[in-house]
Amino acid sequence: MTPEELTNRVARIRQELTEASDGRYPAPRLIVVTKTHSAEEILPLARAGVTEIGENRVQELLGKLDGLQDLFQIHLIGRLQRNKVKPIIGNVCMIQSVDSEPLAMEIHNRALAAGRRMPVLIEVSPAGEAQKGGVPFGETEAFLKRIAPLEGLEIRGLMAVMPLTEDREYLDGLFARTRGLFDRLRDRNLGGVTMEELSMGMSGDYRLAAAHGATMVRVGSAIFGPRG
Ligand SMILES: *Cc1c(COP(=O)(O)O)cnc(C)c1O
């Protein structure tokens, strides 16, 4: 893909996000998901005005960090094992996939040891797909209250991965419920928690996510093409 094509795709998606949010919500920020792509493929994104990228594998990210770090804020968006927290704590701007107390505790400890607080999102599970991880909706508030005292964390909001389905109506309902959960939790004003980020929407459904008030969407294949 030429840098011009990349720039055009990014511009088109931004336009669609603005249209889909339709003045009801601010248009979400575009996080370009760069997993499986090399640093050389990713670098031209900077010229397209992209400032935030998402990666889901620690090993892969560490291998291509040089060159990316100066140009982009990097979000860790994938499932994270506790023993992978330490190497990334100084290298990412946010960990979006916190869904267990042991993981929250590990991030807290590593962040404090590194002299920082780590911005995190709580991953919730809109469709209740247990094997995919994520905190069930009904347990999210209790979970937030348990981890809110960990001062190594800066709890900034929620992240959701929707199920793979062609059923738009079903998806529409899941996005609406996720936004509803986000609004309720924000209105609770829990100490140690700022509910300002709602990360939802990927290549197949970012317009729908924008229509339901996502503050960031995570888009990979709609920009780079299908992963091989
Ligand atoms: C891969 C990935 C995305 C992006 O998926 P696309 O369908 O390529 O846009 C978003 N979020 C997470 C957590 C991912 O792993």
The ligand as an SDF file (V2000), in Angstrom:
LIG
                    3D

 15 15  0  0  0  0  0  0  0  0999 V2000
   -7.0570   -7.0220   16.1370 C   0  0  0  0  0  0  0  0  0  0  0  0
   -7.8300   -6.2360   17.1020 C   0  0  0  0  0  0  0  0  0  0  0  0
   -8.5820   -5.1160   16.6840 C   0  0  0  0  0  0  0  0  0  0  0  0
   -8.6860   -4.6630   15.2470 C   0  0  0  0  0  0  0  0  0  0  0  0
   -9.3400   -5.5890   14.4440 O   0  0  0  0  0  0  0  0  0  0  0  0
   -9.7360   -5.2710   12.9340 P   0  0  0  0  0  0  0  0  0  0  0  0
  -10.9430   -6.0940   12.6950 O   0  0  0  0  0  0  0  0  0  0  0  0
   -8.5800   -5.6520   12.0960 O   0  0  0  0  0  0  0  0  0  0  0  0
  -10.0280   -3.8170   12.8320 O   0  0  0  0  0  0  0  0  0  0  0  0
   -9.2520   -4.4060   17.6670 C   0  0  0  0  0  0  0  0  0  0  0  0
   -9.2160   -4.7710   18.9700 N   0  0  0  0  0  0  0  0  0  0  0  0
   -8.5200   -5.8370   19.4030 C   0  0  0  0  0  0  0  0  0  0  0  0
   -8.5270   -6.1700   20.8500 C   0  0  0  0  0  0  0  0  0  0  0  0
   -7.8040   -6.6050   18.4830 C   0  0  0  0  0  0  0  0  0  0  0  0
   -7.1010   -7.6710   18.9070 O   0  0  0  0  0  0  0  0  0  0  0  0
  1  2  1  0
  2  3  1  0
  2 14  2  0
  3  4  1  0
  3 10  2  0
  4  5  1  0
  5  6  1  0
  6  7  2  0
  6  8  1  0
  6  9  1  0
 10 11  1  0
 11 12  2  0
 12 13  1  0
 12 14  1  0
 14 15  1  0
M  END
$$$$
